[in-house]
């Protein structure tokens, strides 16, 4: 508990924590702006265009904002201490080292869960209110039917936070960790989407963005991702995104000099 309290003190006394949390929650405002613009365009469109108009579930669009922000927060939790030398002090007090990374994992995971839940459910609530029954009733699905996907989408945010922490521990570089996160969130999915079949479907199915819907068995027909995984396999892959980098980072922390 002392280690956890010490790490919490570090996290809550740096401005980057509050900045990343604020930017994450700013995703709600982004979703609201998109919903408002889409509703206005729909209302001003002629009937034949309204019949063909479509809009994505906006909470699944803006979730990338807290994903990246919390991923960066996770990376900074370890790379900033490498840069300042504070990590050597932590390891002097806790020579076994792994409890330090465990405490950091708990904290960034909880912060990611908070940011993800508030952003996803906040965006969903406001988008449903603004869009109403427009766009062929994209937000007309009952809340309880959408709840599993909302929950799994929210869980992707702490996964990114832990992924950032693990990659930061492995690379010891903030820039390298951020580049890796951006690659997983933006670059690799775009590359996968332009590959010939069956590789586009196969690789797209294991991208983080594809996993929340596959876990719940939701429809991915109009998604840019694949949908080859069973719910249990998708859950295992999502867990691996968080657990494997942290595990590897822990092993390297125990073997390398701080």
SULVEN-V403636 format. One record per residue. N is the residue number from 1. RES is the residue in one small letter. D_LAST is the distance of its C-alpha to the last C-alpha in Angstrom with 1 decimal. Layout:
BEGIN
[[N:RES:D_LAST] [N:RES:D_LAST]]
END
This chain:
BEGIN
[[1:x:22.7] [2:x:20.9] [3:x:17.5] [4:x:19.6] [5:x:21.2] [6:x:18.1] [7:x:16.8] [8:x:20.4] [9:x:20.5] [10:x:17.6] [11:x:19.3] [12:x:22.8] [13:x:22.1] [14:x:21.1] [15:x:23.9] [16:x:22.4] [17:x:22.9] [18:x:26.6] [19:x:27.1] [20:x:25.9] [21:x:28.0] [22:x:31.0] [23:x:30.8] [24:x:30.6] [25:x:33.7] [26:x:35.3] [27:x:35.7] [28:x:38.7] [29:x:40.4] [30:x:39.8] [31:x:41.4] [32:x:44.3] [33:x:45.0] [34:x:45.2] [35:x:47.4] [36:x:49.7] [37:x:50.0] [38:x:50.7] [39:x:53.3] [40:x:55.0] [41:x:55.2] [42:x:56.6] [43:x:59.2] [44:x:60.4] [45:x:60.6] [46:x:63.9] [47:x:64.5] [48:x:64.0] [49:x:60.6] [50:x:59.6] [51:x:60.6] [52:x:58.0] [53:x:55.3] [54:x:52.0] [55:x:48.7] [56:x:45.5] [57:x:44.2] [58:x:42.3] [59:x:39.7] [60:x:38.5] [61:x:38.4] [62:x:36.6] [63:x:34.0] [64:x:31.9] [65:x:31.3] [66:x:29.5] [67:x:27.8] [68:x:26.2] [69:x:25.6] [70:x:23.9] [71:x:21.9] [72:x:20.6] [73:x:20.0] [74:x:17.9] [75:x:15.8] [76:x:15.5] [77:x:14.4] [78:x:10.9] [79:x:10.9] [80:x:12.2] [81:x:9.4] [82:x:7.1] [83:x:10.1] [84:x:10.9] [85:x:7.8] [86:x:9.2] [87:x:6.4] [88:x:5.5] [89:x:9.2] [90:x:9.6] [91:x:7.8] [92:x:9.9] [93:x:12.8] [94:x:12.3] [95:x:11.0] [96:x:12.3] [97:x:9.9] [98:x:12.6] [99:x:14.8] [100:x:12.4] [101:x:12.8] [102:x:16.4] [103:x:17.2] [104:x:16.0] [105:x:18.1] [106:x:21.1] [107:x:21.1] [108:x:20.7] [109:x:23.1] [110:x:25.6] [111:x:25.5] [112:x:26.0] [113:x:28.9] [114:x:30.5] [115:x:30.3] [116:x:31.6] [117:x:34.4] [118:x:35.7] [119:x:35.6] [120:x:37.2] [121:x:39.8] [122:x:40.5] [123:x:41.0] [124:x:43.2] [125:x:45.4] [126:x:46.0] [127:x:46.6] [128:x:49.0] [129:x:50.9] [130:x:51.2] [131:x:51.9] [132:x:54.1] [133:x:56.3] [134:x:55.8] [135:x:54.6] [136:x:56.4] [137:x:54.9] [138:x:51.3] [139:x:50.5] [140:x:53.5] [141:x:51.7] [142:x:51.7] [143:x:48.5] [144:x:48.2] [145:x:48.4] [146:x:45.6] [147:x:43.4] [148:x:41.6] [149:x:40.5] [150:x:39.5] [151:x:37.3] [152:x:35.6] [153:x:35.2] [154:x:33.5] [155:x:31.1] [156:x:29.9] [157:x:28.2] [158:x:25.7] [159:x:25.2] [160:x:24.1] [161:x:21.8] [162:x:20.0] [163:x:20.2] [164:x:18.4] [165:x:15.6] [166:x:15.3] [167:x:15.6] [168:x:13.1] [169:x:10.4] [170:x:11.8] [171:x:12.4] [172:x:9.7] [173:x:13.0] [174:x:15.5] [175:x:18.4] [176:x:17.7] [177:x:17.5] [178:x:20.6] [179:x:22.4] [180:x:21.8] [181:x:23.3] [182:x:26.2] [183:x:26.9] [184:x:27.2] [185:x:29.3] [186:x:31.5] [187:x:31.4] [188:x:31.4] [189:x:34.1] [190:x:36.3] [191:x:35.9] [192:x:36.7] [193:x:39.7] [194:x:41.2] [195:x:40.9] [196:x:44.1] [197:x:44.9] [198:x:43.9] [199:x:40.3] [200:x:40.4] [201:x:41.3] [202:x:39.0] [203:x:35.8] [204:x:36.8] [205:x:37.1] [206:x:33.4] [207:x:32.3] [208:x:30.9] [209:x:33.9] [210:x:36.3] [211:x:34.9] [212:x:36.1] [213:x:39.8] [214:x:39.6] [215:x:38.4] [216:x:41.5] [217:x:43.8] [218:x:44.7] [219:x:46.5] [220:x:44.5] [221:x:47.6] [222:x:47.1] [223:x:43.3] [224:x:41.5] [225:x:39.4] [226:x:40.6] [227:x:41.7] [228:x:41.6] [229:x:39.4] [230:x:40.9] [231:x:39.6] [232:x:37.7] [233:x:36.1] [234:x:35.2] [235:x:33.6] [236:x:31.6] [237:x:30.4] [238:x:29.4] [239:x:27.5] [240:x:25.7] [241:x:24.6] [242:x:22.6] [243:x:21.7] [244:x:20.7] [245:x:17.9] [246:x:16.4] [247:x:16.9] [248:x:15.4] [249:x:12.3] [250:x:12.1] [251:x:12.7] [252:x:10.0] [253:x:7.3] [254:x:9.1] [255:x:9.3] [256:x:6.3] [257:x:3.8] [258:x:0.0]]
END
